[in-house]
Amino acid sequence: MTTKLRKSNDPDILGADAALTRAAKEALRLGLETGTPVWVMIDGKIVDLTQRYRNRTKHRPRAKAGRAKLP
């Protein structure tokens, strides 16, 4: 997606991009928390963003707080 610069004096227009970004992050967070799919279009295909996120993070080892391994 390309972004075009637009000049406006309307504060609603100026804040729309940030508001949409916050809403998308909140939708993903809520979808992951509740197991609800969040459908988006990527490269012309409709995909469940929560499933994609879970698959990406599934294989990452998590660091355990307070239990650092000593050499």
GROMACS elastic network, one bead per residue, 0.5 to 0.9 nm:
[ bonds ]
;  ai    aj funct       b0    kb
    6    14     6  0.89522   500
    7    14     6  0.84332   500
    8    11     6  0.79304   500
    8    13     6  0.69549   500
    8    14     6  0.68759   500
    9    12     6  0.88376   500
    9    13     6  0.79107   500
    9    14     6  0.75442   500
   10    13     6  0.54032   500
   10    14     6  0.63795   500
   10    15     6  0.88450   500
   11    15     6  0.60983   500
   11    16     6  0.84819   500
   12    15     6  0.53090   500
   12    16     6  0.60238   500
   13    16     6  0.52238   500
   13    17     6  0.79525   500
   14    17     6  0.72206   500
   14    18     6  0.84328   500
   15    18     6  0.55595   500
   15    19     6  0.61805   500
   15    20     6  0.87476   500
   16    19     6  0.50311   500
   16    20     6  0.60864   500
   16    21     6  0.85776   500
   17    20     6  0.52251   500
   17    21     6  0.62446   500
   17    22     6  0.87136   500
   18    21     6  0.50999   500
   18    22     6  0.62258   500
   18    23     6  0.86217   500
   19    22     6  0.51420   500
   19    23     6  0.61413   500
   19    24     6  0.86474   500
   20    23     6  0.50036   500
   20    24     6  0.61174   500
   20    25     6  0.86341   500
   21    24     6  0.51811   500
   21    25     6  0.62868   500
   21    26     6  0.86213   500
   22    25     6  0.52165   500
   22    26     6  0.61405   500
   22    27     6  0.85958   500
   23    26     6  0.50735   500
   23    27     6  0.60668   500
   23    28     6  0.86456   500
   24    27     6  0.50531   500
   24    28     6  0.62437   500
   24    29     6  0.85917   500
   25    28     6  0.51790   500
   25    29     6  0.61335   500
   25    30     6  0.85778   500
   26    29     6  0.50178   500
   26    30     6  0.60386   500
   26    31     6  0.84200   500
   27    30     6  0.51591   500
   27    31     6  0.59782   500
   27    32     6  0.85588   500
   27    38     6  0.71494   500
   28    31     6  0.50123   500
   28    32     6  0.60957   500
   28    33     6  0.84699   500
   28    37     6  0.86130   500
   28    38     6  0.65562   500
   28    49     6  0.74068   500
   28    50     6  0.65843   500
   29    32     6  0.52548   500
   29    33     6  0.61054   500
   29    34     6  0.86549   500
   29    50     6  0.86591   500
   30    33     6  0.50013   500
   30    34     6  0.60372   500
   30    35     6  0.80732   500
   30    36     6  0.76127   500
   31    34     6  0.53527   500
   31    35     6  0.54307   500
   31    37     6  0.58192   500
   31    38     6  0.61269   500
   31    49     6  0.87734   500
   31    50     6  0.63696   500
   32    35     6  0.52878   500
   32    36     6  0.67536   500
   32    37     6  0.79200   500
   32    38     6  0.86898   500
   32    50     6  0.57905   500
   32    51     6  0.85055   500
   32    53     6  0.85245   500
   32    54     6  0.81224   500
   33    36     6  0.78784   500
   34    37     6  0.88683   500
   35    50     6  0.78386   500
   36    50     6  0.77398   500
   37    48     6  0.56342   500
   37    49     6  0.70003   500
   37    50     6  0.58531   500
   37    51     6  0.74006   500
   38    47     6  0.81088   500
   38    48     6  0.53342   500
   38    49     6  0.53889   500
   38    50     6  0.59466   500
   38    51     6  0.85443   500
   39    46     6  0.64303   500
   39    47     6  0.55590   500
   39    49     6  0.59904   500
   39    50     6  0.82176   500
   40    45     6  0.81686   500
   40    46     6  0.55657   500
   40    47     6  0.56445   500
   40    48     6  0.65338   500
   40    49     6  0.65631   500
   41    44     6  0.58749   500
   41    45     6  0.53097   500
   41    47     6  0.61997   500
   41    48     6  0.88139   500
   42    45     6  0.53339   500
   42    46     6  0.63577   500
   42    47     6  0.69356   500
   43    46     6  0.84151   500
   47    50     6  0.88828   500
   47    51     6  0.83050   500
   47    52     6  0.78284   500
   48    51     6  0.54944   500
   48    52     6  0.64099   500
   48    53     6  0.87829   500
   49    52     6  0.50063   500
   49    53     6  0.60793   500
   49    54     6  0.85793   500
   50    53     6  0.50682   500
   50    54     6  0.61158   500
   50    55     6  0.86033   500
   51    54     6  0.50784   500
   51    55     6  0.61320   500
   51    56     6  0.85651   500
   52    55     6  0.52319   500
   52    56     6  0.62506   500
   52    57     6  0.88102   500
   53    56     6  0.51264   500
   53    57     6  0.62776   500
   53    58     6  0.84136   500
   54    57     6  0.53060   500
   54    58     6  0.56979   500
   55    58     6  0.52380   500
   55    59     6  0.76459   500
   56    59     6  0.70931   500
   56    60     6  0.80235   500
   57    60     6  0.55104   500
   57    61     6  0.87405   500
   58    61     6  0.82847   500
   63    67     6  0.82846   500
   63    68     6  0.82613   500
   64    67     6  0.56957   500
   64    68     6  0.73165   500
   65    68     6  0.74062   500
